């Protein structure tokens, strides 16, 4: 099963929720993905979001679009 997290641009909230869900979820065959309603194909995860996830959880999403 896939869980979808959605926000406006998919540069902060939804991709952080996806990363944290996948990091903490221990249920088999369940994972999360994220999307945005108004995304730009060249947009990347915000530097603040990447930094917070890397520093606190050692999750690297810096190259995510």
Backbone as CSV, one residue per row, in Angstrom:
resi,resn,N_x,N_y,N_z,CA_x,CA_y,CA_z,C_x,C_y,C_z
1,UNK,0.840,-1.159,0.000,0.000,0.000,0.000,0.897,1.238,0.000
2,UNK,0.488,2.230,-0.746,1.188,3.514,-0.774,0.338,4.573,-0.087
3,UNK,0.994,5.434,0.664,0.351,6.574,1.301,0.881,7.820,0.611
4,UNK,-0.005,8.716,0.232,0.382,9.925,-0.485,0.231,11.134,0.421
5,UNK,1.336,11.876,0.585,1.321,13.149,1.297,1.358,14.251,0.244
6,UNK,0.458,15.232,0.368,0.360,16.301,-0.630,0.468,17.654,0.057
7,UNK,1.214,18.559,-0.569,1.235,19.960,-0.153,1.271,20.814,-1.418
8,UNK,1.555,22.068,-1.280,1.501,22.958,-2.435,2.640,22.712,-3.413
9,UNK,3.878,22.815,-2.968,5.002,22.753,-3.896,5.860,21.513,-3.806
10,UNK,5.630,20.668,-2.823,6.433,19.463,-2.583,7.920,19.778,-2.403
11,UNK,8.189,20.869,-1.715,9.578,21.218,-1.414,9.852,21.204,0.093
12,UNK,8.809,21.053,0.889,9.005,21.130,2.337,8.141,20.125,3.095
13,UNK,6.860,20.420,3.241,5.997,19.635,4.140,5.759,18.203,3.682
14,UNK,5.304,18.025,2.451,4.924,16.671,2.023,6.125,15.754,1.886
15,UNK,7.250,16.265,1.376,8.408,15.368,1.257,9.057,15.093,2.604
16,UNK,8.890,16.011,3.573,9.358,15.727,4.921,8.476,14.646,5.554
17,UNK,7.169,14.752,5.356,6.247,13.741,5.877,6.545,12.377,5.262
18,UNK,6.803,12.345,3.965,7.154,11.090,3.293,8.408,10.472,3.897
19,UNK,9.446,11.277,4.031,10.718,10.774,4.555,10.570,10.255,5.983
20,UNK,9.871,11.007,6.823,9.697,10.588,8.214,8.810,9.350,8.321
21,UNK,7.756,9.290,7.520,6.901,8.112,7.543,7.703,6.874,7.150
22,UNK,8.435,6.954,6.044,9.202,5.801,5.576,10.312,5.420,6.558
23,UNK,10.856,6.388,7.250,11.895,6.136,8.250,11.330,5.383,9.457
24,UNK,10.133,5.787,9.898,9.554,5.217,11.117,8.648,4.011,10.887
25,UNK,8.107,3.865,9.704,7.137,2.790,9.459,7.837,1.432,9.415
26,UNK,7.344,0.519,10.193,7.910,-0.830,10.224,6.941,-1.861,9.651
27,UNK,5.838,-1.408,9.124,4.845,-2.311,8.549,5.281,-2.746,7.151
28,UNK,5.140,-4.010,6.889,5.560,-4.564,5.611,4.625,-4.101,4.489
29,UNK,5.199,-3.807,3.337,4.457,-3.429,2.127,3.687,-2.120,2.254
30,UNK,4.106,-1.250,3.157,3.496,0.072,3.272,4.609,1.108,3.165
31,UNK,4.437,2.038,2.246,5.415,3.109,2.100,4.697,4.372,1.646
32,UNK,5.381,5.478,1.763,4.794,6.769,1.420,5.500,7.369,0.221
33,UNK,4.759,8.197,-0.499,5.295,9.037,-1.562,4.732,10.433,-1.334
34,UNK,5.275,11.424,-2.010,4.773,12.779,-1.838,4.599,13.454,-3.190
35,UNK,3.752,14.482,-3.185,3.475,15.238,-4.401,3.048,16.642,-4.013
36,UNK,3.048,17.516,-5.007,2.605,18.883,-4.791,1.555,19.277,-5.803
37,UNK,0.701,20.193,-5.430,-0.360,20.648,-6.326,0.154,21.609,-7.392
38,UNK,1.135,22.425,-7.044,1.677,23.408,-7.967,3.195,23.289,-7.994
39,UNK,3.694,22.207,-8.573,5.133,21.951,-8.555,5.806,22.472,-9.811
40,UNK,7.087,22.698,-9.675,7.944,23.078,-10.793,8.921,21.921,-10.978
41,UNK,9.045,21.375,-12.182,9.923,20.213,-12.387,11.367,20.425,-11.934
42,UNK,11.822,21.659,-11.901,13.208,21.914,-11.492,13.349,22.193,-9.993
43,UNK,12.248,22.202,-9.262,12.299,22.469,-7.824,12.922,21.316,-7.065
44,UNK,13.683,21.662,-6.062,14.298,20.680,-5.171,13.763,20.886,-3.762
45,UNK,14.006,19.914,-2.916,13.660,20.034,-1.507,14.362,21.257,-0.923
46,UNK,13.670,21.991,-0.069,14.277,23.188,0.522,15.508,22.808,1.344
47,UNK,16.464,23.697,1.380,17.711,23.459,2.114,17.431,23.253,3.607
48,UNK,16.485,24.011,4.151,16.154,23.886,5.575,15.577,22.495,5.879
49,UNK,14.675,22.024,5.025,14.089,20.698,5.218,15.153,19.618,5.130
50,UNK,16.004,19.704,4.115,17.086,18.723,3.949,18.017,18.715,5.153
51,UNK,18.380,19.894,5.609,19.288,20.024,6.742,18.686,19.440,8.014
52,UNK,17.425,19.758,8.273,16.768,19.260,9.474,16.696,17.729,9.468
53,UNK,16.281,17.137,8.362,16.178,15.678,8.286,17.544,15.007,8.398
54,UNK,18.557,15.609,7.793,19.904,15.041,7.838,20.480,15.122,9.256
55,UNK,20.331,16.278,9.904,20.900,16.473,11.237,20.194,15.648,12.318
56,UNK,18.876,15.585,12.253,18.122,14.932,13.321,17.942,13.428,13.107
57,UNK,17.774,12.996,11.837,17.458,11.589,11.572,18.453,10.887,10.651
58,UNK,19.427,11.625,10.150,20.383,11.097,9.176,19.678,10.586,7.913
59,UNK,18.633,11.310,7.507,17.907,11.021,6.273,18.343,12.056,5.236
60,UNK,18.827,11.608,4.097,19.304,12.520,3.057,18.297,12.563,1.909
61,UNK,17.574,13.696,1.809,16.665,13.893,0.687,17.073,15.130,-0.109
62,UNK,18.322,15.530,0.001,18.783,16.769,-0.631,18.694,16.762,-2.152
63,UNK,18.714,15.616,-2.767,18.663,15.540,-4.230,17.270,15.252,-4.769
64,UNK,16.275,15.236,-3.900,14.902,14.961,-4.332,14.319,16.124,-5.098
65,UNK,13.523,15.808,-6.083,12.785,16.846,-6.824,11.382,16.917,-6.272
